[in-house]
C-alpha cells in the first residue's frame, strides 16, 4: 500500500545541471528526495461486488513465515482504509515473535472503499442491520456479509493456505455494529468477533433482536464463537446539564459503555453459546481514539484464542 503522495517520475536530473558556464549541483540526489512509502508485505486491489453493487478496495498482508499445518488464521477488518495499516504492522510483529509466544501470525484483510479518505458513505449501508422503514442508504449488512462469505473469502483462500476454523472479524463503531449482527445471525461465519465501540443504539437497538434464537444457533456449533466488546471511557458522558439535542446529550442517551458492558454480561451468561465474552474499557479514550487500543487488544484476544487450535 503506498502513501497518498503522487508517483514521482523524475524530480531532478542526477548529478547537476549547467547554467551558462557554471556547473550547479542538483538540489537533491535521488536517494535524498521524498519517496512514496510502502507498507511491507501489503497489497491492495479493487473488487467489484455483484452482491452489493459496491466497488471495494481490498488490502491484504500475508505473513512471510511458513503457514501452520492447518493454515494461517485470518483477521478481516472493516473500515480497511483506516484500520489495515495498524493491524498489518501488528501481524508482522506477531510473526517475528511467533517462536517466543507460540502464536500463529494471521493474514490481515482490510475491507475498504475506493477513496483516499479513511471512511466512505457506503459504510452506512453496508454496516447497518435491516430495520423497518430504513432508507436505501442503510440496512444492507446482510448483503455485505454475503459479499464477504461468497466473494471475498474465496479470493483470500487463493492467496495463502487458510485455516477456516480460525477467522476473526473486527469492526469499530458502525463496524462494531456489523460485527455483532454477524455474530447473532451467522455465528459460524467467524471464530472471533471484535466489536469496538459498537453502535448498539442504531435503529432503536435493532441489532439486539438478533439475540432471539442466538443461543440455539451458536449452541449447535462444534466450535463456539468468542466475542470481545470494548468502549472508551469518554464515550458516555453523564448528560447532566447538557442542552437537549446537544452532542453530549445524544452521547449520554446512546449509553455506549453500558450497552457494550451489559451485552458482554448477557452473552457470557448464555452457557454453551459462546466460548468467551469479554468487555474492555479504555481509560481516557473517546469514540475515535478508542479504536487504536481496541485493535491492539482485539488482535491479542484473537491470537491468544487461536494459539492452540
KALINLIN-V799893 format. One record per residue. SS is DSSP state (h for helix, s for strand, l for the rest). PHI is phi in radians with two decimals (NA if undefined). OMEGA is omega in whole degrees, 0 to 359 (NA if undefined). Layout:
ss=[SS:SS]
phi=[PHI:PHI]
omega=[OMEGA:OMEGA]
This chain:
ss=[l:s:l:l:l:l:l:l:l:l:l:l:l:l:l:s:s:s:s:l:l:s:s:s:s:l:l:l:l:h:h:h:l:l:l:l:l:s:l:l:l:s:s:s:s:s:s:s:l:l:l:l:l:l:s:s:s:s:s:s:s:l:l:l:l:l:l:l:l:l:l:s:s:s:s:s:s:s:l:h:h:h:h:h:h:h:h:h:h:h:h:h:h:h:h:h:l:h:h:h:h:l:l:l:l:l:s:s:s:s:s:s:s:l:l:l:l:l:l:l:l:l:h:h:h:h:l:l:l:l:l:l:l:l:l:l:l:l:l:l:h:h:h:h:h:h:h:h:h:h:h:h:h:h:h:h:h:l:l:l:l:s:s:s:s:s:s:s:s:s:s:s:l:h:h:h:h:h:h:h:h:h:h:h:h:l:l:l:l:l:l:s:s:s:s:s:l:l:l:l:l:h:h:h:h:h:h:h:h:h:h:l:l:h:h:h:h:h:h:l:l:l:l:l:s:s:s:s:s:s:s:s:h:h:h:l:l:l:l:l:l:l:l:l:l:l:h:h:h:h:h:h:h:h:l:h:h:h:h:h:h:h:h:h:h:h:h:h:l:l:l:l:l:s:s:s:s:s:s:s:s:s:l:l:l:l:l:l:l:h:h:h:h:h:h:h:h:h:h:h:h:h:h:h:h:h:l:l:l]
phi=[NA:-1.71:-1.33:-1.38:-1.17:-1.19:-1.08:-1.75:-1.35:-2.86:-1.60:-2.53:-1.22:-1.20:1.68:2.59:-2.56:-1.65:-2.01:1.11:-1.83:-1.87:-1.50:-1.94:-1.01:-1.11:-1.17:-2.76:-1.28:-0.99:-1.22:-1.63:-1.40:-1.13:-2.09:-1.07:-1.80:-2.04:-1.56:-0.95:1.21:-1.61:-2.36:-2.51:-2.69:-1.72:-2.44:-1.53:-1.55:-1.39:-1.46:-1.75:1.35:-1.81:-1.72:-1.97:-1.82:-1.81:-1.88:-2.37:-2.41:-1.86:-0.99:-1.63:-2.09:-1.01:-1.23:-1.03:-0.98:-1.50:1.83:-1.27:-1.22:-2.34:-2.03:-1.64:-2.07:-1.35:0.90:-1.06:-0.99:-1.63:-1.53:-1.06:-0.97:-1.20:-1.15:-1.12:-1.16:-1.08:-1.14:-1.12:-1.12:-1.08:-1.13:-1.17:-1.80:-1.03:-1.14:-1.35:-1.68:1.31:-1.69:-1.39:-1.27:-1.57:-1.31:-1.90:-2.15:-1.66:-1.77:-2.09:-2.21:-1.40:-2.78:-1.58:-1.54:-1.24:-2.27:-2.32:-0.98:-1.14:-1.12:-1.14:-1.58:-1.19:-1.75:-1.82:-1.28:-1.15:-2.37:-1.10:1.36:-1.17:-1.20:-1.11:-1.46:-2.40:1.36:-1.80:-1.06:-1.16:-1.16:-1.13:-1.16:-1.06:-1.04:-1.07:-1.23:-1.63:-2.00:-1.41:-1.03:-1.06:-1.14:-1.13:-1.11:-1.40:-1.55:-2.88:-1.11:-2.08:-1.63:-1.17:-1.46:-2.25:-2.34:-2.21:-2.16:-1.98:-2.65:-2.11:1.13:-1.04:-1.12:-1.15:-1.07:-1.11:-1.08:-1.20:-1.07:-1.12:-1.02:-1.23:-1.73:-2.43:-1.09:-1.52:-1.19:-2.38:-1.51:-2.33:-2.10:-2.01:-1.89:-1.64:0.77:-1.17:-1.45:-1.07:-1.13:-1.00:1.00:0.99:1.09:-1.06:-1.05:-1.23:-1.14:-1.19:-1.18:-1.15:1.50:-1.10:-1.07:-1.24:-1.12:-1.29:-1.14:-1.41:-1.43:-1.19:-2.00:-1.41:-1.27:-2.03:-2.44:-2.12:-1.91:-2.64:-2.78:-1.62:-1.02:-1.63:-1.39:-2.25:-1.21:-1.20:1.39:-1.15:1.39:-1.31:-1.17:-0.95:1.44:-1.30:-1.00:-1.18:-1.13:-1.13:-1.09:-1.14:-1.16:-1.31:0.87:-1.00:-1.26:-1.08:-1.09:-1.18:-1.14:-1.11:-1.17:-1.10:-1.15:-1.11:-1.18:-1.09:-1.41:-1.46:-0.99:1.51:-1.64:-2.24:-1.41:-2.89:-2.45:-2.05:-2.25:-2.23:-1.97:-1.73:-1.10:1.09:-1.89:-1.70:-1.07:-1.32:-1.27:-1.14:-1.10:-1.26:-1.12:-1.12:-1.16:-1.12:-1.24:-1.15:-1.08:-1.07:-1.03:-1.14:-1.16:-1.19:-1.23:-1.89:-1.12:-2.29:-1.13]
omega=[182:180:181:178:178:179:181:179:180:180:183:174:181:172:181:181:178:173:187:179:184:177:180:178:178:183:180:172:182:183:182:184:176:182:171:182:177:176:182:177:184:176:175:176:176:182:178:183:174:182:183:185:182:174:184:170:183:179:178:173:182:182:178:175:180:179:172:182:181:183:180:166:183:173:176:183:175:186:187:178:182:189:188:185:182:181:178:178:177:180:178:177:178:179:181:185:185:181:182:185:185:182:179:179:183:163:177:178:177:180:183:182:182:182:174:177:179:185:185:181:183:179:178:175:187:189:184:181:179:177:180:177:180:177:182:180:180:172:183:185:181:177:180:178:173:178:180:185:189:185:186:182:176:178:180:179:179:184:186:174:186:175:183:181:186:180:183:174:177:175:180:178:173:177:175:175:179:179:178:177:177:179:185:186:181:186:180:186:179:178:183:179:183:184:182:181:186:181:182:182:187:175:181:177:183:183:183:175:178:178:179:181:181:181:178:181:182:181:180:183:177:177:183:179:172:184:175:174:181:177:177:183:184:183:184:177:182:182:181:179:181:178:179:180:179:179:182:180:179:180:179:180:182:174:185:182:184:181:181:180:181:179:179:178:181:180:180:181:179:183:177:180:179:178:182:176:184:173:177:176:184:183:173:179:175:186:181:185:180:180:185:174:179:177:181:181:178:177:179:180:181:184:178:179:184:186:179:183:NA]
